[in-house]
Amino acid sequence: MANDSAGGAGGLGSRLARAGLWVVRLLGQILVILVITLALDYILLATVLSDWKQRWKDAATAYTQAYVSSPYDHDLAPNADSTRAWGNIVYPWRTDHYGFRTGECAPGEAEKSWPAIFAIGDSFTEGIGTSYEKSFVGLMACDAARQGKAVWNLGVASYSPIIYFRKIREAVHRLGIKPAEIYVFLDLSDIDDDANVYHLQPDGTVKASVFHGYHIGQFLLGNFATFRLLYNAFISSSLATVGSVGKDRALWTVDPDLMASWGRRGLETAGKNLDEIVALCREWNCRMTLVVYPWPDSLVSRDRDSIQVTHWRAWAASRDVRFINGFAPFFDEPAPEAVRKYYIGGDIHFSEAGNRLLYETVKRAVGGDY
């Protein structure tokens, strides 16, 4: 009986060993096939389909080459003129010789005598994924130009309040003019950035402490048709919405753990940095307007009366800063439809419709008078 038991155990162990060996061999074969496929993909794309590769690579590297180092971590490269890719969206992107994003209605030397309006923010304000003319700042610029006013876009991807007031001072230095008004478009991610990402150095410069894997993604998309085609298929599918949500950088307003971990600290730090802009406006006798707007996670979690709204509304009121709630109009439709309509598929940035909705919200709030 004992021998039968031992034999059964031994047989089971032998079968498990053979199954494990089979799994290892299968995984090995899959890995070999994958390596061979990617090698052939890379060679084919570099030779026979080199025109495809060059177009993809040019569009991908146009993003990474658009930014240069600065004392406040990074800025836009001046005099740039390229076609950029964001997901499967390809769009024109230009900067003027001051390093501000530019396009139709954007001011130039002739408009420096007009009342100046500065728009500062992060990638939403820069206009990631859309042409200048269809971004909310570009739409504002066209309205303002008809009124004889110049809207200068100071927005740059991954900026936050610790950088905002430094970029504003630098813009005054570059242009040789002071603004009549400053519009600060405060992003949900700004709270995380000021709490965890950017740090003031002993020499007064600002440096980021987080590595971003964007360059790796662009290398894969620019050099392998397999990744490019799979990515495009995903972005074009209904599954793309999944990539727009589940972001801690937006969920801190509804997640008590995130709020306790860094949300409160980020709000306090961001407030102190925004106070620097208030001080600049008092010195320059200009007006400051603070605008907040939602991410897809805000819509999905039905966070209409968000801390991002209530906190900054109270902050603005205590400092005589004009406040614009850009959350409300995004909640007029069911969340799934609003996310698909107002945001780029698989992303958190505004689509053309989202840019226009925020622009129209700002325009109504100021009575069309910038």
C-alpha positions in Angstrom: 0.0 0.0 0.0 2.8 2.3 0.9 4.6 1.4 -2.3 1.5 2.1 -4.4 1.2 5.5 -2.7 4.8 6.3 -3.3 4.5 5.2 -6.9 1.4 7.4 -7.4 3.2 10.3 -6.0 6.2 9.6 -8.1 4.0 9.3 -11.2 2.3 12.6 -10.4 5.6 14.3 -9.9 6.9 12.9 -13.2 3.8 14.2 -15.0 4.1 17.6 -13.5 7.8 17.8 -14.5 7.0 16.8 -18.0 4.2 19.4 -18.1 6.5 22.1 -16.8 9.1 21.1 -19.3 6.5 21.4 -22.1 5.5 24.8 -20.9 9.1 26.0 -20.8 9.7 24.6 -24.4 6.5 26.3 -25.6 7.5 29.7 -24.1 10.9 29.3 -25.6 9.5 28.6 -29.0 7.2 31.6 -28.7 10.1 33.8 -27.6 12.2 32.6 -30.6 9.3 33.3 -33.0 8.8 36.7 -31.5 12.5 37.6 -31.8 12.6 36.4 -35.4 9.4 38.3 -36.2 10.7 41.5 -34.7 14.1 41.1 -36.4 12.5 40.6 -39.8 10.1 43.5 -39.0 13.0 45.8 -38.1 15.0 44.8 -41.2 12.0 45.0 -43.6 11.0 48.4 -42.2 14.6 49.7 -42.5 14.9 48.6 -46.1 11.9 47.8 -48.3 9.5 49.9 -46.3 12.0 52.6 -45.3 9.7 55.4 -46.4 7.1 54.3 -43.8 9.7 54.1 -41.1 11.0 57.6 -41.9 7.6 59.1 -41.7 6.8 57.3 -38.4 10.2 58.1 -37.0 10.1 61.8 -38.0 6.6 62.2 -36.4 7.8 60.4 -33.2 11.1 62.2 -32.8 9.5 65.6 -33.5 8.0 65.3 -30.1 11.1 64.5 -28.2 13.2 67.1 -30.1 10.7 69.8 -29.4 11.9 70.3 -25.8 15.1 71.8 -24.5 16.6 72.1 -21.0 16.0 75.2 -19.0 16.6 76.4 -15.4 13.0 75.4 -14.7 13.6 71.9 -16.1 12.5 72.2 -19.7 11.0 74.5 -22.3 10.0 74.5 -26.0 12.7 74.7 -28.6 12.4 78.0 -30.6 11.8 78.2 -34.3 10.5 74.7 -34.6 8.3 73.6 -37.5 7.4 69.9 -37.7 4.7 67.4 -38.0 4.1 65.6 -34.7 2.5 62.3 -33.7 0.4 61.7 -30.6 -1.0 58.2 -30.6 -2.4 57.8 -34.1 -3.0 61.5 -34.5 -0.6 63.5 -36.7 -0.7 67.3 -36.4 1.3 70.4 -37.3 3.4 72.0 -34.6 5.3 75.3 -34.7 7.1 77.6 -32.3 8.1 81.2 -32.8 11.6 82.6 -32.1 10.6 83.2 -28.5 9.9 79.5 -28.0 6.1 79.8 -27.7 3.7 77.6 -29.7 2.4 79.6 -32.6 -0.1 79.4 -35.5 -2.9 81.4 -37.1 -4.0 84.3 -34.8 -0.9 83.9 -32.6 0.8 87.3 -32.0 4.1 88.3 -33.4 6.3 91.4 -33.3 3.6 93.6 -34.7 1.2 92.6 -31.9 3.6 93.4 -29.1 2.0 96.8 -28.8 -1.4 95.2 -28.0 -2.5 94.4 -24.5 -0.8 91.1 -23.7 -2.6 88.1 -22.3 -0.5 85.1 -21.1 -2.0 81.6 -21.1 0.1 79.2 -18.9 -0.5 75.5 -18.2 0.8 72.1 -19.1 0.3 69.8 -22.1 -3.4 70.6 -22.3 -2.5 74.3 -22.7 0.3 73.6 -25.1 -2.3 71.7 -27.2 -1.0 68.2 -27.3 -2.7 66.2 -30.1 -4.2 69.1 -32.0 -3.3 72.0 -34.3 -2.7 75.4 -32.7 -5.8 76.7 -34.4 -8.1 74.1 -32.9 -6.6 74.2 -29.4 -8.5 76.2 -26.7 -5.6 78.7 -26.5 -5.6 79.1 -30.3 -9.3 79.7 -30.3 -8.9 82.3 -27.6 -6.1 83.9 -29.5 -8.4 84.4 -32.6 -11.1 85.9 -30.4 -8.7 88.2 -28.7 -7.0 89.3 -31.9 -10.4 90.6 -33.2 -10.4 92.8 -30.1 -6.9 94.1 -30.6 -5.4 91.9 -27.8 -2.6 89.4 -28.0 -2.8 85.9 -26.4 0.7 84.4 -25.9 0.7 80.6 -25.3 3.3 79.9 -22.5 2.0 76.3 -22.0 4.4 73.4 -22.1 3.9 69.7 -21.5 4.5 68.5 -18.0 4.6 72.0 -16.5 3.1 72.7 -13.0 2.8 75.7 -10.6 6.4 75.5 -9.4 7.3 76.2 -13.1 4.4 78.5 -14.1 5.5 81.7 -12.3 9.1 81.2 -13.4 8.1 80.8 -17.0 5.9 83.9 -16.8 8.9 85.9 -15.5 11.0 84.5 -18.3 8.3 85.4 -20.9 8.3 89.0 -19.7 12.1 89.1 -20.1 11.9 87.6 -23.6 9.1 89.7 -24.9 10.0 92.9 -23.1 6.4 93.5 -22.2 4.2 92.7 -19.1 0.8 91.1 -19.3 -2.5 92.8 -18.7 -4.0 89.4 -17.8 -2.7 85.9 -16.9 -4.8 82.8 -17.5 -3.6 79.9 -15.4 -5.1 76.6 -16.7 -4.6 74.4 -13.6 -4.4 70.7 -14.4 -5.3 67.8 -12.0 -1.8 66.4 -12.5 -0.3 69.7 -11.2 -1.0 68.6 -7.7 1.1 65.4 -8.1 3.8 67.3 -10.0 4.2 69.9 -7.2 4.1 67.3 -4.5 6.2 64.5 -6.0 7.8 65.3 -9.3 9.5 68.7 -9.3 11.9 69.9 -6.7 13.6 73.2 -6.1 17.4 72.9 -6.2 19.9 74.9 -3.9 20.9 77.0 -6.9 17.3 78.0 -7.6 16.7 75.7 -10.6 13.8 73.2 -10.8 14.4 69.5 -11.6 12.2 66.6 -12.1 12.8 63.4 -10.1 10.6 61.0 -12.2 11.7 59.1 -15.3 9.2 59.0 -18.2 9.3 56.1 -20.6 8.0 58.1 -23.6 11.3 57.7 -25.5 11.1 53.9 -25.3 7.6 53.9 -26.6 8.5 56.2 -29.5 11.5 53.9 -30.4 9.2 50.9 -30.6 6.5 52.8 -32.6 9.1 54.3 -34.9 11.1 51.2 -35.7 8.6 48.2 -35.6 5.6 48.0 -37.8 4.2 45.3 -35.5 4.0 47.7 -32.6 2.7 50.5 -34.8 -0.1 48.4 -36.3 -1.1 46.9 -33.0 -1.1 50.3 -31.3 -3.2 51.9 -34.1 -5.6 49.0 -33.9 -6.0 49.4 -30.2 -6.5 53.2 -30.4 -9.1 52.8 -33.1 -11.0 50.2 -31.0 -13.6 50.6 -28.3 -11.0 49.3 -25.9 -9.1 52.6 -26.2 -11.3 54.2 -23.6 -9.7 52.0 -21.0 -6.4 53.8 -21.5 -8.0 57.1 -20.6 -8.9 56.1 -17.0 -7.4 54.7 -13.9 -4.9 57.5 -13.4 -3.8 58.3 -9.9 -2.9 61.8 -11.1 -6.6 62.4 -11.5 -8.0 60.1 -8.9 -6.5 61.9 -5.9 -9.7 63.9 -5.7 -11.8 60.8 -5.0 -9.3 58.4 -3.3 -8.8 59.1 0.4 -5.5 57.2 0.4 -4.0 59.3 -2.4 -5.3 62.5 -0.8 -3.6 61.5 2.5 -0.4 60.4 0.8 0.3 63.5 -1.3 -2.9 65.2 -2.3 -3.1 67.7 0.6 0.6 68.3 0.4 0.3 69.0 -3.3 -2.6 71.4 -2.9 -0.7 73.3 -0.3 2.5 73.4 -2.4 0.7 74.4 -5.6 -1.2 77.1 -3.7 2.1 78.6 -2.5 3.5 78.6 -6.0 0.4 80.1 -7.5 0.6 82.9 -4.8 3.8 83.9 -6.6 1.8 84.6 -9.7 -0.7 86.6 -7.6 2.2 88.7 -6.3 3.5 89.2 -9.9 0.1 90.4 -11.0 -0.1 92.9 -8.1 3.3 94.2 -9.0 2.4 94.5 -12.6 -1.2 95.7 -12.1 -2.6 92.8 -14.1 -5.5 90.5 -13.6 -5.2 86.7 -12.9 -7.8 84.1 -14.0 -7.7 80.5 -12.7 -9.3 77.8 -14.9 -9.8 74.2 -13.8 -11.0 71.3 -16.1 -11.6 67.5 -15.7 -9.8 64.4 -16.8 -11.7 61.3 -18.1 -11.5 59.8 -14.6 -13.4 62.8 -13.2 -16.3 62.1 -15.6 -16.3 58.3 -14.9 -16.3 58.8 -11.1 -18.9 61.6 -11.5 -16.7 64.0 -9.6 -18.5 67.1 -10.8 -18.1 69.0 -7.5 -14.5 68.0 -7.3 -12.0 69.1 -4.7 -10.2 70.6 -7.7 -13.2 72.9 -8.1 -14.1 73.7 -4.5 -10.6 74.1 -3.2 -9.4 76.4 -5.9 -12.7 78.4 -6.0 -12.1 79.2 -2.4 -8.4 79.9 -3.0 -9.3 82.3 -5.8 -12.0 84.1 -3.9 -9.6 84.8 -1.0 -7.1 86.4 -3.4 -9.4 88.4 -5.7 -8.6 86.0 -8.5 -11.2 85.3 -11.2 -12.2 81.7 -11.2 -13.7 79.6 -14.0 -15.1 76.2 -13.4 -14.4 74.2 -16.6 -15.7 70.9 -15.0 -19.4 71.6 -15.2 -20.1 71.4 -19.0 -18.3 68.1 -19.4 -20.9 66.5 -17.2 -23.9 67.4 -19.4 -23.7 64.0 -21.2 -23.3 60.5 -19.8 -19.7 59.7 -18.9 -19.0 57.1 -21.6 -20.2 59.3 -24.4 -18.5 62.4 -22.9 -15.1 60.6 -22.7 -15.4 59.3 -26.3 -16.4 62.8 -27.5 -14.2 65.1 -25.6 -10.9 63.2 -25.2 -8.4 61.5 -27.5 -9.0 57.7 -27.7 -6.8 55.9 -25.1 -5.5 59.2 -23.8 -6.4 61.9 -21.2 -5.9 64.9 -23.5 -8.7 66.8 -25.2 -10.0 66.0 -28.6 -10.9 68.9 -30.9 -14.4 68.8 -29.4 -12.9 68.9 -25.9 -10.7 71.9 -26.7 -13.7 73.8 -28.2 -15.9 73.0 -25.2 -13.3 74.5 -22.7 -12.8 77.5 -25.0 -16.5 78.1 -25.1 -16.7 77.8 -21.3 -14.0 80.4 -20.8 -15.5 82.7 -23.4 -18.9 82.6 -21.7 -17.4 83.2 -18.3 -15.6 86.3 -19.4 -18.5 87.6 -21.6 -16.3 87.2 -24.7 -14.1 90.0 -23.5 -10.5 88.8 -22.8 
